[in-house]
Amino acid sequence: MSVDEYEEEKEITSTLFFHKYHCIEKISEGSFGKIYKAEYNKNYYALKFEKKENKYNTLNNEAQILKYIQGPHIPKIIQYGYSGKYNIIVMELLGKNLEQIISKYKRLSIKTICILLIQMISILEYIHSKNIIHRDIKPENFAMGKDINEKYVYLLDFGLAKTFYSYHRKINTKILTGTPIYASINSLKGFDQSRRDDLEGLSYVIMYLLKGNLPWNEIKAKDKYDRYKKILKQKIEINISDFCKNLPFEFEYFFNYCRILKYEQKPNYEKLRQLFYDVLKKESFEMDYIYDWSNINNLKMNDNKKLCLIDENNDNDINNYKNNKFYEINYILNTNEGEYDLNNLYNEYNLIKNNKRKREKVKSFCGCFIF
């Protein structure tokens, strides 16, 4: 951290914005601004800062769009204005974004991806119904909710978003809007973006979350324009069947569908959602909002859920176990944050189901599956 950055952070954390919000810590930082966690009246908020002299003034655009599209899976805007030398948006505080999550888990399971993707498609359908396109779909711009909304995913950062009209199209060969790693082929070519580009960007995000990397992530180039060209070349030349190898065919279909959409064509969102409901069904999963990072200690016994908890101090649990009402999984992966790796539990489940692993004595807290 430079001296100027240190002084700026010190100033922000020692100032009361709008005469009430006290910034506690920086959450994230991007090209156009910084986001801080703030407290007021024992409640917590997210404050997004942009210096007034910023020539792009993306925060005003973001505030106007957020007000217009307020709805499900969109962060609630509390206040917008300026305080001191900053333009500021006050929003509801959300949980970790998907980039933070993938940096810890390296890659996500098919089940988790399907549950996220079904929601993501619905979010894009919603903002597109308002004639808004996002234009910067990437893992950092999807975050999980907090508290009672922790199971839902939200779309963030509408600073580059704009209105979209199917009858208006132009070409801009000078400036790429968005993040090149996740940008669509047409966007990298210089075409104005539409609904299809948000969806194609989402397809790259999903493959990144599944694989933990993308082929063009580590491209070496002499400058950013050379990098854009090399990323574009790889995206055009990649064999999608190979790219989606060992994944349910629905992922390859989704990938191809997003690429062949016409500029003005309205995507069939319902059909896309159904693809991943089908994957969940074929893999014997449910849309239960239980993710790879879900805390097992928060899960309750429920006949409608496959995943539950055994407590050796609970007589009902032990009696059910003794009566063979469920198979025990003698495996747990506990992190420092008290979370459990559900991928390993599902792997154990499949081994037991296929009689490749014997049931063993119940431990203090073990993940288990009801059949």
N, C-alpha and C positions, 0 to 999 in steps of 0.2 A: 504494500500500500504506500503510495506516494505521500509526501507531506500535504499536498493540496487535498488529496482524497481523505486523509486523516482529519484535517481541519473541517472539511465539509461534513463528514460523518459526525464529528464532535458537535458541530453547529446544529445539525438536524436532531440529534438525540438530546440536545439541551434546550430545544425550542418547543413551545406549546403552540401547535398549529390550530388555526381557527379557534383559538382561545380555549381549547379543551383536549386535543389529541396529543399524547406524549409518546414519541417514538422510542421503542425499546431496543430493537435490533434490526439489522438489514436482512431481508429474506432473499432477495435476488436482485440482479442487475442486468440490464440489457443495453442495446445501442442507444436507445432513446430515453432511458430513465432508470430510476431505482425504486424498489419497493421495500417498505419498512413495516414491521409489525408495530402497532400502536395500541395504547390503552386509554380508555375513557370510561369513567364511572364503572370500573371493574369488568368492562367488556373489552374485547379485543377486535381490532380492525386491521385492514391492509391499506396503507397509504402509498400511492404511486406518485413519484416526484418527477418533474421535468422543469429544467431551468427556463425562465421566461424568454431568454434570448435565443433559445433553440429555434433555428430557422424552419424546421419541419413542423413544429407545433402539433405533434401527433396526439398529444393528450386531449386536446380539445375535440379532435375528431373522434377519439375513443369514447370520451364522455357522452357526446351526442348520440353515438351509435348504441352505447350501453343503455342509455335512457330509452331509446326507441325500441330495442329488442328485449327489454327485461322479461324474463320468463324462466322456464325450467332449465337447469344446467348452465345458467348464465350467472356470473357473480352479481350480486345485488349492489347497485351503486347507492351510496348513502349521501354523498355530497361532492360537488365539484366547484373549484374556484381557485383563487391564488392567495398565497400567504407569504409575505416577505418576497423573496426573489424566485419563488417556485410556483408553477401551476401544479395543483394537487387533485387527485381523485381519491375519495375515501370509499372503500369497498368492503364487503364482508370478507373476513379472513378465511382462507381455504387451507387445505392440508398440503401434503407433498405433491409436487408435479411428477409426471411420469419419467422425466429424465432423472430426477432424484431417486425415484424408485428403482429404475433399471440400473443405475450405477451401483446399487446395493445388491440386487438380485441377479444381475447380469443378463438374464433373459426370463420371459414370463411363459407360463403354461398356456396350452390351448384353451383351457376353460376360462382362465382369467382374461385372455385376449378376446374371446367371444363375448363375454359379459361386458367388457369395455367397448368393444366395437359396435355392438347393438346400440349402446347409448350414444356413441360418437356419431353414428349415422343419423340417429334421431335429432341430435343437436344441429348437425349440418342441414338436415331437412327443415328444421325450425327457422334457422337464420336465413336460409335461402328463400323460405316462404315470405320473408320480410324484404326480399330483394337485396339482401346483404351477402357479400362473399368475404371470407376471412382473409385469404391471401398469405397467410403465414402459418400453415398447419405444421406443427412440430411437437415433439414430446413435452418440451418445456411449457407449451401453451395448453396442456391438458393437466388438470389437477383434481385431486380427490377432495370431496367436501370434508367438513369437520362436524364432530358431535353427531347429532341425529341424521346428518346428511353425509356421513363419512363413506357410505357405500356407493354414492353417486359420483360420476365424473363430470367435471365442468370444463368449459372452453374459455380460455383467457386471452388477454392482449388483443384488443381490436384496433390497435393504433394504425395498422396498415389496411384495415377493412374498408370497403367502399360499396356503394350501391351498384347493382348489376341490372342491366336491361338487355334482354336477348336480342334486340334489334340493333344494338349499338356495338360496333367492334372496331378496334384500331390496332395498329402494330407499333410497338415501342422497342426498338432494337438497341437502346442505349442502357437502360436501367432495369435490373432484375428486382422485382418486388418479392420479398420473402427470403427464405433460407435455401440456398442451392441444393443442399443434401436432400431435402424433402420436396423441392419444387418440381412441378410437373414438366414434362418434355416440352409442351407448348409454351410454358412460361419461360423456360430456358432459351427457347428459340426466339423469344421476343414478342409472342402473341399476348394480347390482353387476356386477362384471366376471366373465367366464368365458373359456374358450379362444378363443372367436371374437374377443374384444377384443384379445388378443395378436396375432392374425393381421391384424386390420384395422389395428392400429398398425404392423405390419410393412409393409402395403401403402403407407402414407403415407411410411414411411422409404425404401422403394424408389423411389417417385416423386420424393422429394427428392434422392436420389442420382443419379437419371437426369436430372433437370431442373436441379438446383442450387438450387431454390427451391420453395416451395409458395405457392399463391394467398393464404393467410391468414397468411403469415409476418410481414408488416408491418402488420397491422391496428392501427388507432389506437382506443383506448378510454379511457373516463374512469377505470376501475379494472379489476382483474383479473376481476371477475364479469361486467362488461360485455364484456370481451374474450372470455371463455368463450362468452357468448351469440352474439357475432358470428362466432366460429370455428365454432360449431355450425351456425349459419344457412348459412354458406358451404359447409360440408361436406354438408349436406342438399341444397342447391340445385345443387351442381356437376354438370355434365353429364359423366359418366364417359367417354363416347365421345370427347368433345372433350379431356378431361383426358389421355386415353391416345392422342391423335392421333399418327400417325407411328410408333407403337410396334407390335411384333407383337401380334396380337389376344389372345395368351395373358395379357398384362398386364391388359387390360380384363376378361378372364374371371376372373382372380385377384381383382381389385378387387371385382367384383360378387359373387363367391362368398363372400368374407370378410364382406360386408355382409348377405347374406341368411341366414347361419347363425342357428339358434335358440340361445337361451341354453344349453340343456343338450346341444345337438347336438355329436357328436364329428366334427371335421373329417376329411376324407379326405386325409391328409398325402401319401400315395403319389401320388394323382392330382395334387396340387398340384406335387409335385416333378417329375412327368413332364411337366408343362406346359413347364418350363424346360429340361429335357433336350431336348424337342422343338424349342424355340427354338434351342438350340445346334446341333442337327443341321441344321435348316433354313438356318441362317446359316453352315454349314460350319465350325463351331467344335468344339472338344473340351473335355471336363471335365479340362483339364490344369493347373489351378490357376495359370495365368499371368495375372496381373492387369495393369491399366493401369500400376501402379507397380512391377511386377516389374523387376529389374535384368537387362538383357540379358547382361551379362558373366557371370552365373551360369547361363545356359542352355547346354546341350550339344547337339551334333548327335544327333538321335534320329529314326529313321524314323517313330516314332509321334507325333511332334510337328510341327506346321506351322511353328512358329517356331524358328529356330536362329541360329547366329552364323557369320559369315565372318571369318576372320583371314588377312590377306594374307601373313603369315609362315608359314602352315600350307600345305604343298604339297598335301595332300589336298583342302583347301578350294578352292584355286585350280584344281586339276585337275578337280574336280567342276563348278566354275563354267564352265571352258572347255568341258567336255563337255555343257554345257546340262542338268545334272542339277537345277539350281534357278535360279530367277530372282532376280537381285539387286535390292535396293531401295536406291537411292542417296539415303537420307534418314535423318537421325538428329536427335533432340532430346535434348540432354544437359543435365541440371540440375546444380546445385551439389553435390547429393548423389550424383551418378553414376548417376542413374536415367534411364530412357528412357520416352518417351511411346509406348506400344504402339498407341494409337488411330491415330496418324499412320502407323505401320508398316502397320497393317491397311488404311488408306485407300490407301496406296501399292500394297499387294498387289492390291487390287481394280482399280486403274488399270492395273497391268501385266497382270493376268489378262485384262482386257477390251481389251488392246492399245492403251490410250490413253497409255501412257508407255513409252519404249524403255529397254532395259537399258543400263546405263552401266558404266564401269570400277569395279572393286572398290575400296572405300576400306579404311582400316585396320580399322575395326570397323563392319560394316553389318548391320542386321537383314535377314534374308532368309527366304523361305518355300520349303519343299520341296513339289513338286506330286506 
